[in-house]
Amino acid sequence: MITFYVVKDYETPEHAGANGFQLITVRILDETETDVTNKINQGIIFFDDEELKKYFSEVFKKPIEDIGIVE
């Protein structure tokens, strides 16, 4: 399993009239806490963590069931 530590931004989508969140930073929770923010599109608005897991599955080429999200 790969676990991602994410910092979410709820304010920017709200100001744009959308529900959901965007990502500010993303790190892989491992010994080094590898920052992978540069590998994601920070402009995407996600509605829930399941949608986020699907996106991470595509970007990082991992099965959805092998992805964990923590804040």
CYANA upper distance limits for C-alpha pairs under 8 A (distance plus 0.5 A):
  1 MET  CA     65 GLU  CA      8.47
  1 MET  CA     66 ASP  CA      4.93
  1 MET  CA     67 ILE  CA      6.35
  1 MET  CA     68 GLY  CA      7.61
  2 ILE  CA     28 ILE  CA      7.64
  2 ILE  CA     29 LEU  CA      8.02
  2 ILE  CA     66 ASP  CA      6.59
  2 ILE  CA     67 ILE  CA      5.69
  2 ILE  CA     68 GLY  CA      6.66
  3 THR  CA     28 ILE  CA      6.43
  3 THR  CA     29 LEU  CA      6.03
  3 THR  CA     67 ILE  CA      6.31
  3 THR  CA     68 GLY  CA      4.84
  3 THR  CA     69 ILE  CA      6.21
  3 THR  CA     70 VAL  CA      7.74
  4 PHE  CA     26 VAL  CA      7.02
  4 PHE  CA     27 ARG  CA      6.09
  4 PHE  CA     28 ILE  CA      5.10
  4 PHE  CA     29 LEU  CA      6.21
  4 PHE  CA     67 ILE  CA      8.02
  4 PHE  CA     68 GLY  CA      6.55
  4 PHE  CA     69 ILE  CA      5.51
  4 PHE  CA     70 VAL  CA      6.73
  5 TYR  CA     26 VAL  CA      6.25
  5 TYR  CA     27 ARG  CA      5.62
  5 TYR  CA     28 ILE  CA      6.62
  5 TYR  CA     29 LEU  CA      6.66
  5 TYR  CA     69 ILE  CA      6.60
  5 TYR  CA     70 VAL  CA      5.43
  5 TYR  CA     71 GLU  CA      6.09
  6 VAL  CA     23 LEU  CA      7.35
  6 VAL  CA     24 ILE  CA      7.96
  6 VAL  CA     25 THR  CA      6.28
  6 VAL  CA     26 VAL  CA      5.13
  6 VAL  CA     27 ARG  CA      7.03
  6 VAL  CA     69 ILE  CA      7.56
  6 VAL  CA     70 VAL  CA      6.80
  6 VAL  CA     71 GLU  CA      5.75
  7 VAL  CA     23 LEU  CA      6.50
  7 VAL  CA     24 ILE  CA      5.90
  7 VAL  CA     25 THR  CA      5.79
  7 VAL  CA     26 VAL  CA      7.15
  7 VAL  CA     71 GLU  CA      6.60
  8 LYS  CA     21 PHE  CA      6.53
  8 LYS  CA     22 GLN  CA      6.24
  8 LYS  CA     23 LEU  CA      5.22
  8 LYS  CA     24 ILE  CA      6.21
  8 LYS  CA     25 THR  CA      8.04
  8 LYS  CA     71 GLU  CA      8.27
  9 ASP  CA     13 PRO  CA      8.27
  9 ASP  CA     21 PHE  CA      5.83
  9 ASP  CA     22 GLN  CA      5.60
  9 ASP  CA     23 LEU  CA      6.38
  9 ASP  CA     24 ILE  CA      6.70
 10 TYR  CA     14 GLU  CA      6.89
 10 TYR  CA     20 GLY  CA      6.83
 10 TYR  CA     21 PHE  CA      5.03
 10 TYR  CA     22 GLN  CA      7.11
 11 GLU  CA     15 HIS  CA      6.66
 11 GLU  CA     21 PHE  CA      8.18
 12 THR  CA     16 ALA  CA      6.91
 12 THR  CA     21 PHE  CA      8.25
 12 THR  CA     22 GLN  CA      8.10
 13 PRO  CA     17 GLY  CA      6.79
 13 PRO  CA     18 ALA  CA      5.48
 13 PRO  CA     19 ASN  CA      6.79
 13 PRO  CA     20 GLY  CA      7.01
 13 PRO  CA     21 PHE  CA      6.70
 13 PRO  CA     22 GLN  CA      7.62
 13 PRO  CA     45 ILE  CA      7.47
 14 GLU  CA     18 ALA  CA      5.70
 14 GLU  CA     19 ASN  CA      6.54
 14 GLU  CA     20 GLY  CA      8.10
 19 ASN  CA     47 PHE  CA      7.24
 20 GLY  CA     45 ILE  CA      6.52
 20 GLY  CA     46 PHE  CA      5.88
 20 GLY  CA     47 PHE  CA      4.84
 20 GLY  CA     48 ASP  CA      7.50
 21 PHE  CA     45 ILE  CA      5.84
 21 PHE  CA     46 PHE  CA      5.85
 21 PHE  CA     47 PHE  CA      7.00
 22 GLN  CA     42 GLN  CA      6.72
 22 GLN  CA     43 GLY  CA      6.97
 22 GLN  CA     44 ILE  CA      6.50
 22 GLN  CA     45 ILE  CA      5.42
 22 GLN  CA     46 PHE  CA      6.76
 23 LEU  CA     42 GLN  CA      5.94
 23 LEU  CA     43 GLY  CA      8.27
 23 LEU  CA     44 ILE  CA      8.37
 24 ILE  CA     37 THR  CA      8.23
 24 ILE  CA     42 GLN  CA      7.19
 25 THR  CA     35 ASP  CA      8.15
 25 THR  CA     36 VAL  CA      8.32
 25 THR  CA     37 THR  CA      5.78
 26 VAL  CA     35 ASP  CA      6.54
 26 VAL  CA     36 VAL  CA      6.12
 26 VAL  CA     37 THR  CA      5.36
 27 ARG  CA     33 GLU  CA      6.26
 27 ARG  CA     34 THR  CA      5.84
 27 ARG  CA     35 ASP  CA      4.79
 27 ARG  CA     36 VAL  CA      5.99
 27 ARG  CA     37 THR  CA      7.42
 28 ILE  CA     33 GLU  CA      5.82
 28 ILE  CA     34 THR  CA      5.70
 28 ILE  CA     35 ASP  CA      7.00
 28 ILE  CA     36 VAL  CA      7.54
 29 LEU  CA     33 GLU  CA      5.46
 29 LEU  CA     34 THR  CA      7.64
 30 ASP  CA     34 THR  CA      7.59
 36 VAL  CA     40 ILE  CA      7.83
 37 THR  CA     42 GLN  CA      8.40
 39 LYS  CA     59 VAL  CA      8.17
 40 ILE  CA     59 VAL  CA      7.89
 46 PHE  CA     51 GLU  CA      6.77
 46 PHE  CA     52 LEU  CA      6.70
 47 PHE  CA     51 GLU  CA      7.19
 48 ASP  CA     52 LEU  CA      7.02
 49 ASP  CA     53 LYS  CA      6.53
 49 ASP  CA     69 ILE  CA      7.75
 50 GLU  CA     54 LYS  CA      6.86
 51 GLU  CA     55 TYR  CA      6.93
 52 LEU  CA     56 PHE  CA      6.70
 53 LYS  CA     57 SER  CA      6.46
 53 LYS  CA     64 ILE  CA      6.55
 53 LYS  CA     67 ILE  CA      6.89
 53 LYS  CA     68 GLY  CA      8.05
 53 LYS  CA     69 ILE  CA      8.11
 54 LYS  CA     58 GLU  CA      6.98
 54 LYS  CA     64 ILE  CA      6.62
 55 TYR  CA     59 VAL  CA      6.75
 56 PHE  CA     60 PHE  CA      6.19
 56 PHE  CA     61 LYS  CA      8.19
 56 PHE  CA     62 LYS  CA      8.16
 56 PHE  CA     64 ILE  CA      8.44
 56 PHE  CA     67 ILE  CA      8.20
 57 SER  CA     61 LYS  CA      5.85
 57 SER  CA     62 LYS  CA      5.33
 57 SER  CA     63 PRO  CA      6.22
 57 SER  CA     64 ILE  CA      5.93
 57 SER  CA     67 ILE  CA      7.79
 58 GLU  CA     62 LYS  CA      7.57
 62 LYS  CA     66 ASP  CA      7.07
 62 LYS  CA     67 ILE  CA      7.77
 63 PRO  CA     67 ILE  CA      7.55
